[in-house]
Every structure is written in structure tokens, then in C-alpha cells.
Amino acid sequence: MLLKYLFIITLIILFVPPVRRFVFYLLVGRQLVKEQKRQGDVRGARREGDIRVDKRPQENGSRFEGGDYVDYEEVK
């Protein structure tokens, strides 16, 4: 009798998407939400869409050696 109920519950969880989403949320979803909030707090309070650019520090006395030098003519 108990095996029959477990089988029916398993079938419902496997084949009914809303029930499956709810069970997933109960098992994993809350932990994901907590972790995302914690990671958001660690990164700092930036608003969505803000851009942050980390610049390389300038080395004194050295020239940039990457890339190729391209001659150009000024067109008037």
C-alpha cells in the first residue's frame, strides 16, 4: 500500500512541471537564493547597469610593447 502511494507521488513529481518546480524550489531553490544574495553583498553595492573599469597601472619609463605600429596620413 505504501509502495503504491510512493510510486504515485514519484510519477506526479516527474511528470507535472509545476509540482516539479515547487519540489526543486524546496530542495535547492532557497539555498540558491541565499547564496546569490550573499555573493551580491560581497561584491559591493553596485546598481544594475553600472560599469566598472579596472585600469592597469602606468609603469614609469617603459613604453607599451604590445601590438603593431601603424603609419597613418591625415586626410583633410
BABA-141200 format. One line per 5 residues: number of its first residue (from 1); their letters; for each residue x, y, z of N, C-alpha, C, O, CB. Coordinates in nm, 3 decimals. Glycine has a CB too. Layout:
BEGIN
NUM) a) X:Y:Z:X:Y:Z:X:Y:Z:X:Y:Z:X:Y:Z ~ ...
***
This chain:
BEGIN
1) mllky) 0.083:-0.119:0.000:0.000:0.000:0.000:0.088:0.126:0.000:0.064:0.218:-0.078:-0.095:0.000:0.122 ~ 0.189:0.130:0.088:0.278:0.244:0.096:0.359:0.259:-0.032:0.384:0.370:-0.079:0.372:0.231:0.217 ~ 0.400:0.147:-0.088:0.476:0.149:-0.213:0.394:0.208:-0.327:0.447:0.278:-0.414:0.522:0.007:-0.249 ~ 0.265:0.179:-0.326:0.175:0.232:-0.428:0.168:0.384:-0.419:0.173:0.451:-0.522:0.035:0.171:-0.414 ~ 0.156:0.439:-0.298:0.150:0.585:-0.279:0.282:0.651:-0.317:0.283:0.757:-0.379:0.115:0.618:-0.133
6) lfiit) 0.393:0.590:-0.281:0.524:0.645:-0.318:0.541:0.647:-0.470:0.597:0.741:-0.526:0.636:0.563:-0.253 ~ 0.494:0.543:-0.536:0.502:0.537:-0.681:0.418:0.647:-0.746:0.464:0.712:-0.840:0.456:0.400:-0.731 ~ 0.298:0.669:-0.696:0.210:0.774:-0.750:0.270:0.912:-0.727:0.268:0.996:-0.816:0.070:0.765:-0.685 ~ 0.323:0.936:-0.609:0.386:1.065:-0.578:0.507:1.087:-0.668:0.528:1.197:-0.718:0.428:1.071:-0.429 ~ 0.585:0.984:-0.689:0.702:0.994:-0.777:0.660:1.027:-0.920:0.723:1.111:-0.984:0.782:0.864:-0.775
11) liilf) 0.556:0.964:-0.969:0.507:0.994:-1.104:0.457:1.138:-1.115:0.483:1.206:-1.215:0.394:0.897:-1.142 ~ 0.386:1.184:-1.014:0.337:1.322:-1.015:0.454:1.420:-1.018:0.452:1.516:-1.095:0.248:1.350:-0.891 ~ 0.556:1.396:-0.936:0.672:1.485:-0.932:0.746:1.483:-1.066:0.792:1.587:-1.112:0.767:1.445:-0.819 ~ 0.757:1.367:-1.127:0.832:1.357:-1.252:0.760:1.419:-1.371:0.825:1.478:-1.458:0.860:1.214:-1.281 ~ 0.628:1.406:-1.378:0.557:1.443:-1.499:0.467:1.566:-1.490:0.402:1.602:-1.588:0.475:1.331:-1.542
16) vppvr) 0.461:1.631:-1.376:0.381:1.753:-1.364:0.477:1.869:-1.337:0.528:1.881:-1.225:0.271:1.739:-1.249 ~ 0.503:1.953:-1.436:0.604:2.059:-1.423:0.585:2.154:-1.304:0.684:2.182:-1.235:0.606:2.139:-1.547 ~ 0.464:2.205:-1.275:0.453:2.295:-1.158:0.491:2.226:-1.027:0.554:2.288:-0.940:0.310:2.347:-1.148 ~ 0.454:2.100:-1.013:0.490:2.027:-0.891:0.640:2.006:-0.886:0.702:2.018:-0.781:0.415:1.891:-0.884 ~ 0.699:1.974:-1.002:0.844:1.953:-1.009:0.918:2.082:-0.972:1.017:2.077:-0.898:0.885:1.905:-1.150
21) rfvfy) 0.873:2.197:-1.023:0.936:2.325:-0.989:0.926:2.354:-0.840:1.022:2.403:-0.780:0.873:2.438:-1.069 ~ 0.812:2.325:-0.782:0.794:2.350:-0.639:0.885:2.262:-0.556:0.947:2.309:-0.461:0.647:2.327:-0.600 ~ 0.894:2.134:-0.591:0.982:2.043:-0.518:1.128:2.087:-0.534:1.204:2.084:-0.437:0.964:1.896:-0.568 ~ 1.167:2.127:-0.654:1.304:2.175:-0.675:1.330:2.299:-0.590:1.437:2.311:-0.530:1.327:2.207:-0.824 ~ 1.233:2.391:-0.585:1.250:2.511:-0.503:1.267:2.474:-0.356:1.350:2.532:-0.286:1.129:2.606:-0.520
26) llvgr) 1.188:2.378:-0.309:1.200:2.338:-0.169:1.337:2.277:-0.139:1.395:2.302:-0.034:1.090:2.238:-0.133 ~ 1.389:2.198:-0.232:1.515:2.129:-0.208:1.638:2.217:-0.234:1.733:2.214:-0.156:1.522:2.007:-0.294 ~ 1.636:2.295:-0.342:1.757:2.364:-0.386:1.738:2.515:-0.395:1.831:2.591:-0.369:1.800:2.311:-0.519 ~ 1.620:2.559:-0.431:1.596:2.699:-0.463:1.629:2.796:-0.352:1.690:2.900:-0.377:1.456:2.718:-0.501 ~ 1.590:2.765:-0.230:1.617:2.858:-0.119:1.765:2.875:-0.097:1.812:2.985:-0.067:1.550:2.809:0.010
31) qlvke) 1.841:2.767:-0.110:1.987:2.776:-0.093:2.048:2.862:-0.204:2.140:2.939:-0.179:2.051:2.635:-0.093 ~ 1.998:2.848:-0.328:2.049:2.929:-0.437:2.022:3.077:-0.414:2.109:3.160:-0.437:1.987:2.884:-0.569 ~ 1.902:3.109:-0.368:1.867:3.248:-0.343:1.955:3.306:-0.233:2.002:3.419:-0.245:1.719:3.261:-0.305 ~ 1.978:3.231:-0.127:2.064:3.277:-0.018:2.205:3.301:-0.068:2.267:3.402:-0.033:2.065:3.177:0.097 ~ 2.257:3.210:-0.147:2.395:3.223:-0.198:2.407:3.342:-0.293:2.507:3.414:-0.289:2.438:3.094:-0.270
36) qkrqg) 2.307:3.365:-0.377:2.310:3.479:-0.467:2.308:3.610:-0.390:2.379:3.703:-0.425:2.193:3.473:-0.565 ~ 2.227:3.617:-0.286:2.224:3.739:-0.204:2.358:3.759:-0.135:2.406:3.872:-0.126:2.111:3.731:-0.101 ~ 2.417:3.652:-0.084:2.545:3.664:-0.016:2.653:3.710:-0.114:2.735:3.795:-0.080:2.584:3.531:0.048 ~ 2.655:3.655:-0.234:2.753:3.695:-0.334:2.732:3.840:-0.375:2.830:3.912:-0.400:2.744:3.604:-0.456 ~ 2.608:3.884:-0.382:2.580:4.024:-0.415:2.633:4.118:-0.309:2.682:4.227:-0.341:2.431:4.046:-0.434
41) dvrga) 2.623:4.079:-0.183:2.673:4.163:-0.074:2.825:4.168:-0.074:2.883:4.271:-0.041:2.623:4.111:0.060 ~ 2.890:4.059:-0.111:3.035:4.052:-0.111:3.093:4.142:-0.220:3.195:4.208:-0.197:3.083:3.908:-0.130 ~ 3.032:4.146:-0.336:3.084:4.223:-0.448:3.072:4.373:-0.427:3.144:4.450:-0.490:3.012:4.185:-0.574 ~ 2.985:4.415:-0.343:2.966:4.558:-0.321:2.829:4.600:-0.368:2.760:4.529:-0.442:3.075:4.639:-0.392 ~ 2.792:4.715:-0.325:2.659:4.765:-0.358:2.665:4.845:-0.488:2.675:4.967:-0.486:2.602:4.853:-0.243
46) rregd) 2.659:4.775:-0.598:2.655:4.841:-0.728:2.517:4.823:-0.787:2.453:4.719:-0.771:2.764:4.785:-0.824 ~ 2.472:4.927:-0.853:2.342:4.917:-0.917:2.355:4.842:-1.049:2.463:4.835:-1.108:2.282:5.056:-0.940 ~ 2.246:4.788:-1.093:2.246:4.718:-1.220:2.273:4.816:-1.333:2.213:4.924:-1.338:2.112:4.645:-1.242 ~ 2.363:4.780:-1.422:2.396:4.865:-1.534:2.518:4.951:-1.511:2.568:5.013:-1.605:2.281:4.952:-1.566 ~ 2.569:4.958:-1.389:2.691:5.034:-1.362:2.809:4.964:-1.427:2.815:4.841:-1.434:2.714:5.050:-1.210
51) irvdk) 2.902:5.044:-1.475:3.020:4.990:-1.540:3.141:5.024:-1.456:3.156:5.138:-1.411:3.036:5.044:-1.685 ~ 3.225:4.926:-1.434:3.346:4.947:-1.356:3.464:4.904:-1.442:3.466:4.793:-1.495:3.342:4.867:-1.220 ~ 3.562:4.993:-1.456:3.678:4.964:-1.539:3.801:4.966:-1.449:3.830:5.067:-1.384:3.693:5.066:-1.657 ~ 3.872:4.855:-1.447:3.998:4.850:-1.373:4.110:4.882:-1.471:4.129:4.812:-1.571:4.020:4.709:-1.306 ~ 4.183:4.989:-1.443:4.291:5.030:-1.532:4.422:4.971:-1.485:4.446:4.955:-1.365:4.301:5.183:-1.541
56) rpqen) 4.507:4.938:-1.582:4.640:4.891:-1.548:4.723:5.008:-1.499:4.714:5.118:-1.553:4.708:4.823:-1.669 ~ 4.802:4.986:-1.398:4.888:5.096:-1.352:4.995:5.127:-1.457:5.047:5.038:-1.523:4.954:5.061:-1.217 ~ 5.028:5.257:-1.470:5.130:5.300:-1.563:5.267:5.267:-1.508:5.297:5.298:-1.392:5.119:5.451:-1.592 ~ 5.350:5.205:-1.588:5.487:5.176:-1.547:5.574:5.295:-1.588:5.569:5.337:-1.704:5.539:5.042:-1.609 ~ 5.652:5.348:-1.498:5.735:5.465:-1.527:5.849:5.428:-1.620:5.920:5.330:-1.597:5.789:5.525:-1.397
61) gsrfe) 5.868:5.509:-1.726:5.982:5.493:-1.814:5.971:5.381:-1.916:6.064:5.366:-1.995:6.100:5.471:-1.735 ~ 5.866:5.303:-1.919:5.858:5.196:-2.018:5.748:5.229:-2.117:5.646:5.289:-2.083:5.833:5.059:-1.950 ~ 5.770:5.187:-2.241:5.670:5.210:-2.345:5.590:5.082:-2.366:5.637:4.972:-2.337:5.738:5.256:-2.478 ~ 5.473:5.100:-2.416:5.388:4.984:-2.446:5.450:4.907:-2.561:5.479:4.964:-2.665:5.242:5.028:-2.481 ~ 5.471:4.779:-2.543:5.537:4.699:-2.645:5.442:4.604:-2.717:5.485:4.529:-2.805:5.650:4.621:-2.584
66) ggdyv) 5.317:4.605:-2.681:5.223:4.514:-2.746:5.165:4.576:-2.871:5.154:4.698:-2.881:5.113:4.477:-2.650 ~ 5.128:4.494:-2.965:5.065:4.541:-3.087:5.165:4.589:-3.190:5.286:4.584:-3.167:4.969:4.651:-3.056 ~ 5.114:4.635:-3.304:5.198:4.684:-3.413:5.179:4.833:-3.429:5.071:4.887:-3.402:5.166:4.611:-3.544 ~ 5.284:4.899:-3.474:5.276:5.041:-3.504:5.224:5.056:-3.646:5.273:4.990:-3.737:5.414:5.112:-3.487 ~ 5.126:5.143:-3.665:5.065:5.163:-3.798:5.083:5.307:-3.837:5.040:5.397:-3.764:4.914:5.124:-3.800
71) dyeev) 5.147:5.333:-3.952:5.161:5.468:-4.006:5.023:5.515:-4.052:4.941:5.434:-4.095:5.264:5.473:-4.123 ~ 4.999:5.643:-4.042:4.874:5.696:-4.091:4.898:5.832:-4.152:4.993:5.902:-4.118:4.770:5.705:-3.978 ~ 4.810:5.868:-4.243:4.813:6.000:-4.306:4.687:6.071:-4.266:4.579:6.012:-4.261:4.828:5.992:-4.462 ~ 4.702:6.199:-4.239:4.586:6.277:-4.202:4.516:6.322:-4.330:4.580:6.381:-4.417:4.626:6.400:-4.114 ~ 4.389:6.294:-4.343:4.312:6.330:-4.461:4.230:6.453:-4.430:4.158:6.458:-4.331:4.221:6.213:-4.508
76) k) 4.243:6.555:-4.519:4.168:6.681:-4.497:4.048:6.690:-4.586:3.975:6.788:-4.580:4.257:6.801:-4.520
***
